[in-house]
Amino acid sequence: MSLKKQYIKSKSICKVTFALAKDIAASAKQVNLSGDFNNWDVKNIPMIKSKSGEFSVSINLEKDKQYQFKYIIDGKDWVNDMEADKFVPNVFHSQNSLIFV
């Protein structure tokens, strides 16, 4: 898994690329990104599968904020990003990934 942050100097946004490694999503047909930046919608940020088997997507996020997120594999399995900046408890007695932008 991987997080890549590209700060845009002329704007108050950061382009963040979220990636889920192929060993985590080996048999996945679909992976989506969900977080507080999209009201935890499980379908509106689909990730694209590369030829190498990794799933990734890039989105713009407002700078100087923090965001909770998870990956959803095939609509049922919620997975954290082990390279997240931090992990925080959620209401389901597990944890969410957190990214500082």
C-alpha distances in whole Angstrom, upper triangle without the diagonal:
4,7,10,14,17,20,23,26,29,27,26,22,19,17,13,11,8,5,4,5,9,9,8,10,13,16,15,17,16,13,14,13,15,16,19,19,20,22,20,21,19,20,20,17,16,13,14,13,13,16,13,12,9,9,9,12,14,16,19,19,22,22,23,21,19,17,16,13,12,10,13,14,17,19,19,16,14,11,9,6,7,7,9,12,14,15,18,20,21,24,23,23,19,17,15,12,14,13,16,17
4,7,10,13,16,19,22,25,24,22,19,16,14,10,8,6,5,7,8,11,13,12,13,16,19,17,19,18,15,15,13,15,16,19,18,20,22,20,21,20,21,20,17,16,13,14,14,14,17,14,14,10,10,9,11,12,14,16,16,19,19,20,19,17,16,15,13,13,12,15,16,19,21,21,18,16,13,11,7,8,6,8,11,14,15,18,21,22,25,24,24,21,18,15,12,13,12,14,15
4,7,10,13,16,19,22,20,19,16,12,10,7,6,5,6,9,11,15,16,15,16,19,21,20,21,19,16,15,12,14,14,17,16,18,20,19,20,19,20,19,16,16,14,15,16,16,19,17,16,13,12,10,10,10,11,13,13,16,15,16,16,14,13,13,12,12,12,16,17,21,21,22,20,17,14,12,8,10,7,7,9,12,14,17,20,21,24,24,24,21,18,15,11,11,9,11,11
4,7,10,13,16,19,18,17,14,10,8,6,5,7,9,12,13,17,19,18,19,21,24,22,23,21,18,17,15,17,17,18,17,19,22,21,22,21,22,20,17,17,15,16,17,16,19,18,18,14,14,11,10,9,11,12,12,15,14,16,16,15,14,16,15,15,16,19,20,23,24,25,23,21,18,16,12,13,10,10,11,15,17,20,23,24,27,27,28,25,21,18,14,14,11,11,10
4,6,10,12,15,14,13,10,6,6,5,7,9,12,15,17,20,22,21,22,25,27,25,26,23,20,19,16,17,17,18,16,18,21,21,22,22,23,21,17,19,17,18,20,19,23,21,21,18,17,13,12,9,10,10,10,12,10,12,13,13,13,15,15,17,17,21,23,26,26,27,25,22,20,17,14,16,12,12,12,15,18,20,24,24,28,28,29,26,22,19,15,13,10,10,8
4,6,9,12,12,11,9,6,5,6,8,12,14,18,20,23,25,24,25,27,30,27,28,25,22,21,18,20,19,20,17,20,23,23,24,24,24,22,19,20,18,19,21,20,23,23,23,20,19,15,13,10,10,9,10,12,11,13,14,15,16,18,18,20,20,24,26,28,29,30,28,26,23,21,18,19,16,15,15,19,21,24,27,28,31,32,32,29,26,22,19,17,13,12,9
4,6,9,8,8,7,4,6,9,11,15,18,21,23,26,29,28,28,31,33,31,31,28,25,23,20,21,20,20,17,20,23,24,25,26,26,23,21,23,21,22,24,24,27,27,27,23,22,18,16,13,12,10,10,10,8,11,13,14,16,19,19,22,23,26,28,31,31,32,31,28,26,23,20,22,18,17,16,19,22,24,28,28,31,32,33,30,27,23,20,18,14,12,9
4,6,6,7,6,6,7,11,14,17,20,24,26,29,31,30,30,33,35,32,33,30,27,25,22,23,22,22,18,21,24,25,26,27,27,24,21,23,22,23,26,25,28,28,29,25,24,20,17,14,13,10,11,10,9,12,15,17,18,21,22,24,25,28,30,32,32,34,33,30,28,26,23,25,22,21,20,23,26,27,30,31,34,35,36,33,30,26,23,21,17,15,11
4,6,7,8,9,11,14,17,20,23,27,29,32,35,34,34,36,39,36,36,33,30,28,25,26,25,24,21,24,27,28,29,31,30,27,25,27,26,27,29,29,32,32,32,29,27,24,21,17,16,13,13,12,10,13,16,18,20,24,24,27,28,31,34,36,36,38,36,33,32,29,26,28,24,23,22,25,28,29,32,33,36,37,38,36,32,29,26,23,19,17,13
4,7,9,10,12,16,19,22,25,29,31,34,37,36,36,38,40,38,37,34,32,29,26,27,26,25,21,24,27,29,29,31,31,27,25,28,27,28,31,30,33,34,34,31,29,25,22,18,17,13,14,13,12,15,17,20,22,25,26,29,30,33,35,37,37,39,38,35,33,31,29,30,27,26,25,27,30,31,34,34,37,39,40,38,34,31,28,25,21,19,15
4,5,8,11,14,17,20,24,27,30,33,35,34,34,37,38,35,35,32,29,26,24,24,22,21,18,20,23,25,26,28,27,24,22,25,25,26,29,29,32,33,33,29,27,23,20,16,14,11,11,9,9,12,14,17,18,22,23,26,27,30,32,35,34,36,35,32,31,29,27,29,26,24,23,25,28,28,31,31,34,36,37,35,31,28,25,22,19,17,13
4,7,10,13,17,19,23,26,29,32,34,32,32,36,37,34,34,31,28,25,22,22,20,18,15,18,21,23,24,26,26,23,21,24,24,26,29,29,33,33,32,29,27,23,20,16,14,10,9,6,6,8,11,14,15,19,20,24,25,28,31,33,32,34,33,30,29,26,24,26,24,21,20,22,25,25,28,28,31,33,34,32,28,25,22,19,16,14,10
4,7,9,13,15,19,22,25,28,31,29,29,32,34,31,31,27,24,22,18,19,17,16,13,16,19,20,21,23,23,20,18,21,20,22,25,26,29,29,29,25,23,19,16,12,10,6,5,4,5,9,10,12,13,17,18,20,22,25,27,30,29,31,30,27,25,23,21,23,21,19,18,20,22,23,26,26,29,30,31,29,26,22,20,17,14,12,8
4,6,10,12,16,19,22,25,27,26,26,29,31,28,28,25,22,20,17,17,16,16,13,16,19,20,21,22,22,19,17,19,18,20,22,23,26,26,25,22,20,16,14,10,8,6,5,6,6,9,10,12,12,15,16,18,19,23,25,28,27,29,27,24,23,21,18,20,17,16,15,18,20,22,25,25,28,29,30,28,24,20,18,15,12,10,7
4,7,10,13,17,19,22,25,23,23,26,28,25,25,22,19,17,15,16,15,16,13,15,19,19,20,20,20,17,14,16,15,16,19,19,23,22,22,19,17,13,10,7,6,4,6,9,9,13,13,14,13,16,15,17,18,21,23,25,25,27,26,23,21,20,17,19,17,15,16,19,21,22,25,25,28,29,30,27,24,20,17,16,12,12,9
4,6,10,13,16,19,21,20,20,23,25,22,23,20,17,15,12,14,13,15,12,14,17,17,18,18,18,16,13,15,13,15,17,17,21,20,20,16,14,10,8,5,6,6,7,10,11,13,13,12,11,13,12,14,14,18,20,22,22,24,22,20,18,16,13,16,13,12,13,16,18,20,22,23,26,26,27,24,21,17,14,13,10,10,8
4,6,10,13,16,18,17,17,19,22,19,20,17,14,13,11,13,14,16,14,15,19,18,18,17,17,16,12,13,10,11,13,14,17,16,16,12,10,7,6,4,7,9,10,14,14,17,16,15,14,15,13,13,13,16,17,20,21,22,21,18,16,15,12,14,12,12,14,17,18,20,23,23,26,26,27,24,21,17,14,14,11,13,12
4,7,10,13,15,14,13,17,19,16,17,15,11,10,8,11,12,15,13,14,17,15,16,15,15,15,11,11,9,10,12,13,16,15,14,10,8,5,6,6,8,11,12,15,16,18,17,15,13,13,10,10,9,12,14,17,17,19,17,15,13,11,9,12,10,10,13,15,16,18,21,20,23,23,24,21,18,14,12,12,10,13,13
4,6,9,12,11,10,13,16,14,15,13,10,10,9,13,14,18,17,17,20,18,18,16,16,16,12,12,8,9,10,10,13,12,11,7,6,4,7,9,12,15,16,19,20,22,20,18,16,15,12,11,9,12,13,16,17,18,16,14,12,11,9,11,10,11,14,16,17,20,22,22,25,24,25,21,19,16,13,14,13,16,16
4,7,8,7,7,10,12,11,13,11,9,10,10,13,15,18,18,18,20,18,18,16,16,17,14,12,9,10,9,11,13,11,9,6,5,6,9,12,15,18,19,22,23,24,22,20,17,16,13,10,8,10,10,13,15,16,13,12,9,9,8,10,10,12,15,17,17,19,21,21,24,22,23,19,17,15,13,15,15,18,19
4,6,6,6,8,11,11,14,13,11,13,14,17,19,22,22,22,24,21,22,19,20,20,17,15,12,12,10,10,12,9,7,5,7,9,12,15,18,21,22,25,26,27,25,23,21,19,16,14,11,13,12,15,17,18,15,14,12,12,10,11,11,14,17,19,19,22,23,24,26,25,25,21,20,18,16,18,18,21,22
4,5,5,5,9,9,12,12,11,14,15,19,21,25,25,24,26,23,23,20,20,21,18,16,12,12,9,9,10,7,5,4,7,10,14,17,20,24,25,28,29,31,29,26,24,22,19,16,13,14,12,14,17,17,15,16,13,14,13,14,15,17,21,22,22,25,26,26,28,26,27,23,22,20,19,21,21,24,25
4,6,5,9,10,13,14,13,16,17,20,22,26,26,26,28,24,25,21,22,24,21,18,16,15,13,13,13,10,8,8,11,14,17,20,23,26,27,30,31,32,30,27,25,23,20,17,14,15,13,15,18,18,15,15,13,14,13,13,15,17,21,22,21,24,25,25,28,25,26,22,21,20,19,22,22,25,27
4,6,8,9,12,12,11,13,14,17,19,23,23,23,24,21,21,18,19,21,18,16,14,15,13,14,15,13,10,9,10,13,16,19,21,24,25,28,29,30,28,25,22,20,16,13,11,11,9,12,15,14,11,11,9,10,10,11,13,15,19,19,18,21,22,22,24,22,22,19,18,17,16,19,20,23,25
4,6,5,8,9,8,11,13,16,19,22,23,22,23,20,20,16,17,19,16,14,11,12,10,12,13,11,8,7,8,11,14,18,20,24,24,28,29,30,28,25,22,20,17,13,10,10,7,9,12,13,10,11,10,12,12,14,16,17,21,22,20,23,23,23,25,22,23,20,19,18,17,20,21,24,25
4,6,9,11,11,14,17,19,22,26,26,26,27,24,23,20,20,22,19,16,14,14,11,12,12,10,7,8,10,14,17,20,23,27,28,31,32,34,32,29,26,24,20,17,14,13,10,11,15,15,13,15,13,16,15,16,18,20,24,25,24,26,27,26,28,26,26,23,23,22,21,24,24,28,29
4,7,9,11,14,17,20,23,27,27,26,27,23,22,19,19,21,19,16,14,14,11,13,14,13,9,11,12,15,18,22,24,28,29,33,34,36,33,31,28,25,21,18,14,13,9,9,13,13,12,15,14,17,18,19,21,23,27,27,26,28,28,27,28,25,27,24,24,23,22,25,26,30,31
4,6,7,11,14,16,20,23,24,22,23,20,19,15,15,17,16,12,11,11,9,12,14,13,9,10,9,13,15,19,21,25,26,30,31,33,31,28,25,22,19,15,12,10,6,6,10,11,10,12,12,15,16,18,20,21,25,25,24,26,26,25,26,23,25,22,22,20,20,23,24,28,28
4,7,10,14,17,20,24,24,22,23,20,18,15,13,16,15,11,11,10,9,12,13,14,10,11,10,13,15,19,21,25,26,30,32,34,32,29,26,24,20,17,13,11,8,6,10,12,12,14,15,18,18,21,23,23,27,28,26,28,28,26,28,25,27,25,24,23,22,25,26,29,29
4,7,10,13,17,20,20,18,19,17,15,11,10,12,11,7,7,8,8,12,14,15,11,11,9,11,12,16,18,21,23,26,29,31,28,26,22,21,17,14,10,8,6,5,8,10,11,12,13,16,16,19,21,21,25,25,24,25,26,24,25,23,25,23,22,20,20,22,23,26,26
4,7,10,13,17,17,15,17,14,13,9,9,11,9,6,6,8,8,12,15,15,11,10,7,9,10,13,15,19,20,23,25,27,25,22,19,17,13,10,7,6,5,6,8,10,9,10,10,12,13,16,17,17,21,22,20,22,22,21,22,21,23,20,19,16,16,18,19,22,23
4,6,10,14,13,11,13,10,9,6,6,8,6,4,5,9,11,14,17,18,15,12,9,9,9,12,12,16,17,20,22,24,22,19,16,14,11,9,6,5,7,8,8,10,10,10,10,12,13,16,17,17,20,20,19,20,21,19,20,19,21,19,18,15,14,16,17,20,20
4,7,10,10,9,11,9,8,7,8,8,5,6,7,11,13,16,19,19,16,13,10,9,8,10,10,13,13,17,19,21,18,16,12,11,7,6,5,6,9,11,11,12,12,10,10,10,11,15,15,14,16,17,16,17,18,17,19,18,20,17,15,12,11,13,13,16,17
4,7,8,7,8,5,6,6,8,8,7,9,10,14,16,19,23,23,20,17,14,13,11,13,11,14,13,16,18,20,17,14,10,9,6,6,6,7,11,13,11,12,12,9,10,11,12,16,16,14,16,16,15,15,16,14,16,15,18,16,14,10,11,12,13,16,16
4,5,6,6,5,7,9,11,11,10,12,14,17,20,22,26,25,23,20,17,15,13,14,12,13,12,14,16,17,13,11,7,5,4,6,9,10,14,16,14,15,14,11,12,11,12,15,16,13,15,14,13,13,14,12,14,14,17,15,12,9,9,9,10,13,14
4,5,5,5,9,11,13,13,12,15,17,20,23,26,29,29,26,23,20,18,16,16,13,13,11,12,15,15,11,9,6,6,7,10,12,14,18,20,17,18,18,14,15,14,15,18,18,15,15,15,14,13,14,12,13,15,17,16,14,10,11,10,11,13,14
4,6,7,9,12,13,11,11,14,15,19,22,24,28,28,26,22,19,17,14,13,10,10,8,9,12,14,10,10,7,8,8,11,13,15,18,20,18,20,19,16,17,16,16,19,18,15,16,16,16,16,17,15,17,19,21,19,17,13,13,11,11,12,12
4,5,6,9,10,8,8,12,14,18,21,23,27,27,25,22,19,17,14,13,11,12,11,13,16,17,14,13,10,10,9,11,13,13,17,18,16,18,18,16,17,16,17,21,21,18,19,19,18,18,19,16,18,19,21,20,18,14,15,14,14,16,16
4,5,9,11,10,11,15,17,21,23,26,30,30,27,25,21,19,17,17,14,15,14,15,18,19,15,14,11,10,10,12,14,14,18,19,16,17,18,15,17,17,18,22,22,19,20,20,18,17,17,14,15,16,19,18,17,14,15,15,16,17,18
4,6,9,9,10,13,15,19,21,24,28,27,25,22,19,17,16,16,15,16,15,17,19,20,17,15,11,9,8,9,10,10,14,15,13,14,14,11,13,14,16,19,20,17,19,18,16,15,15,12,13,14,17,15,14,11,13,13,15,17,18
4,6,6,8,10,13,17,20,23,26,27,24,21,18,17,15,16,14,16,16,18,21,23,19,18,14,13,11,11,11,10,13,14,11,13,14,13,15,16,17,21,22,20,22,21,20,19,19,16,16,16,20,18,17,15,16,17,18,20,20
4,6,7,9,11,15,17,20,24,24,21,19,15,15,14,16,15,18,18,21,23,25,22,19,16,14,11,10,9,7,10,10,7,10,11,10,12,14,16,20,21,19,22,21,20,19,19,16,17,16,19,18,17,14,15,17,18,21,22
4,6,6,10,13,15,19,22,23,20,18,15,14,13,15,14,17,18,21,24,26,23,21,18,16,13,12,11,9,11,10,8,11,13,13,15,17,18,22,23,21,24,24,23,23,23,20,21,20,23,21,20,18,18,20,20,23,23
4,6,10,13,16,19,22,23,21,19,15,14,12,13,12,14,15,18,21,24,21,20,17,16,13,13,12,11,14,14,12,15,16,15,17,18,19,23,23,21,23,24,23,23,24,21,22,22,25,23,22,19,19,19,19,22,21
4,6,10,13,16,19,20,18,16,12,10,8,9,9,12,13,17,19,22,20,18,15,14,12,11,10,10,12,13,12,15,16,14,15,16,16,20,20,18,21,22,21,22,23,21,22,22,24,22,20,17,16,17,17,19,19
4,7,10,13,16,17,15,13,9,9,7,10,11,15,16,20,22,25,23,21,18,17,14,12,10,9,10,11,11,14,14,14,15,16,16,20,20,19,22,23,22,23,24,23,24,23,26,23,21,19,18,19,19,22,21
4,7,10,13,14,12,9,6,5,5,9,11,14,16,20,22,25,23,21,18,17,14,12,9,10,10,11,12,15,15,14,14,15,14,17,17,17,20,22,22,23,25,23,25,24,26,23,21,18,17,18,18,21,20
4,6,10,11,9,8,5,5,6,10,13,16,19,23,24,27,25,24,21,21,17,16,12,13,12,13,15,18,17,17,16,18,16,19,19,20,23,25,25,26,28,27,29,28,29,26,25,22,20,21,21,23,22
4,7,8,6,6,4,7,9,13,16,19,22,26,27,30,28,26,23,22,19,17,13,14,12,13,15,18,17,17,16,18,17,19,19,20,24,25,25,28,29,28,30,28,30,27,25,23,21,23,22,25,25
4,5,5,5,6,8,10,13,17,20,23,27,28,30,29,28,25,25,21,19,16,17,15,16,19,21,20,20,19,20,18,20,20,21,24,27,27,29,31,31,33,31,33,29,27,25,23,24,23,26,25
4,5,8,9,11,14,17,21,24,27,30,31,34,33,31,29,28,25,23,19,20,18,18,22,23,22,23,21,23,21,22,22,24,27,30,30,33,34,34,36,34,35,32,30,28,26,28,27,29,29
4,6,9,11,15,17,21,24,26,30,31,33,32,30,28,27,24,21,18,19,17,18,22,23,21,22,20,21,19,20,20,22,25,27,28,31,32,32,35,33,34,30,28,26,24,26,25,28,28
4,7,10,13,17,20,23,25,29,30,32,31,28,26,25,21,19,15,16,13,15,18,19,18,18,17,18,16,18,18,21,24,26,26,28,30,29,32,30,31,27,26,24,22,24,24,27,27
4,7,10,13,17,20,22,25,26,28,27,25,22,21,18,16,13,14,12,14,17,18,16,16,14,15,13,15,15,17,20,22,22,25,27,27,29,27,28,25,23,21,19,21,20,23,23
4,7,11,14,17,19,23,24,26,25,22,20,19,15,13,10,11,10,12,14,16,15,14,13,14,12,15,15,16,20,21,21,23,25,24,27,25,27,23,21,19,17,19,18,21,21
4,7,10,14,16,19,21,23,22,20,17,17,14,13,10,12,12,15,16,18,17,16,14,14,12,15,14,15,18,20,20,23,25,24,27,26,27,24,21,18,16,17,16,19,18
4,7,10,13,16,18,21,19,18,16,16,13,13,11,13,14,16,17,19,18,17,15,15,14,17,16,15,18,20,21,22,24,24,26,26,27,24,22,18,16,17,15,17,16
4,7,10,13,15,18,17,16,14,16,14,14,13,16,17,19,20,22,21,19,18,17,15,18,16,15,17,20,21,22,25,24,27,27,28,25,23,19,16,16,14,15,14
4,6,10,12,15,14,14,12,14,13,14,14,16,18,20,20,22,22,19,18,17,16,19,17,16,17,19,20,21,24,23,25,26,28,25,22,18,16,15,13,14,12
4,7,9,13,12,13,12,14,14,16,17,19,22,24,23,25,25,22,21,20,18,21,19,17,17,20,21,22,25,24,26,27,29,27,23,20,17,16,13,13,10
4,6,9,8,9,9,12,12,15,17,19,22,25,24,25,24,21,20,19,17,20,18,15,15,17,19,19,22,21,24,25,27,24,21,17,15,13,10,10,7
4,7,7,9,10,13,15,18,20,23,26,28,27,28,27,24,23,21,20,22,20,17,16,18,20,20,23,22,25,27,28,26,23,19,17,14,12,10,7
4,6,8,10,14,16,19,21,24,27,30,29,30,29,26,24,22,20,22,19,16,15,17,19,20,23,23,26,28,29,27,23,20,17,14,11,8,5
4,7,10,14,16,20,22,26,29,32,30,31,30,26,25,22,20,22,19,16,14,15,18,18,21,22,25,27,27,26,22,19,17,13,11,7,6
4,7,10,13,17,20,23,26,29,27,28,27,23,22,19,18,20,18,14,12,13,15,15,18,18,21,23,24,22,19,16,14,10,9,6,6
4,7,10,14,17,20,23,26,25,25,23,20,18,15,15,16,15,11,10,10,11,11,14,15,18,20,20,19,15,12,10,7,6,4,6
4,7,10,13,16,20,22,21,21,20,16,15,13,13,15,14,10,10,10,11,11,13,13,16,17,18,16,13,10,8,6,5,7,8
4,7,11,13,17,20,18,18,17,13,12,10,11,13,13,9,10,9,8,8,10,10,13,14,15,13,10,6,6,4,7,9,11
4,7,10,13,16,15,15,13,10,9,8,8,12,12,9,11,11,10,10,12,11,14,14,15,13,10,6,5,6,8,11,13
4,7,10,13,12,12,10,6,6,5,7,10,12,10,13,12,11,11,12,11,14,13,14,11,9,6,6,9,11,14,16
4,6,10,10,10,8,6,5,6,8,11,13,12,15,15,14,15,16,15,17,15,17,14,12,10,9,12,13,17,18
4,6,6,6,5,5,6,9,11,14,16,16,19,19,17,17,17,16,17,15,17,15,14,12,12,15,17,20,22
4,5,6,5,6,8,11,13,15,18,18,21,21,19,20,20,19,20,18,19,17,16,15,15,18,20,23,24
4,6,7,9,11,15,16,19,21,21,25,25,23,24,23,21,22,19,22,19,19,18,19,22,23,27,27
4,6,8,11,14,17,20,22,21,25,24,22,22,21,19,19,17,20,18,18,17,18,21,22,26,27
4,6,10,13,16,19,21,21,24,23,20,21,19,17,17,14,17,15,16,15,17,20,22,26,27
4,6,10,13,15,18,18,21,20,18,18,17,16,16,14,15,13,14,13,14,18,20,24,26
4,7,10,13,15,15,18,17,14,15,14,12,14,11,13,10,10,9,11,14,17,20,22
4,7,9,12,12,15,14,12,13,14,13,15,13,14,11,10,9,9,12,15,18,20
4,6,9,8,11,10,9,11,12,12,15,14,14,10,8,6,5,9,11,15,17
4,5,5,9,10,9,12,14,15,18,17,17,13,11,9,6,9,10,13,15
4,6,9,9,9,13,15,16,20,19,18,14,11,10,8,10,11,14,17
4,6,8,10,13,16,18,22,21,20,17,14,12,9,10,9,12,14
4,5,7,10,14,15,19,19,18,15,11,9,6,6,6,9,11
4,7,10,14,16,20,20,20,17,13,11,8,6,5,7,10
4,7,10,13,17,17,16,13,10,9,6,5,7,9,12
4,7,9,13,14,12,10,6,6,5,6,9,11,15
4,7,10,11,10,8,5,5,7,7,10,12,16
4,7,8,7,6,4,6,9,10,14,16,19
4,5,6,6,5,6,10,11,15,17,20
4,6,7,9,10,13,15,18,21,23
4,5,8,10,14,16,19,22,25
4,7,10,14,16,19,22,25
4,7,10,13,17,20,23
4,7,9,13,16,19
4,6,10,13,16
4,7,10,13
4,7,10
4,6
4
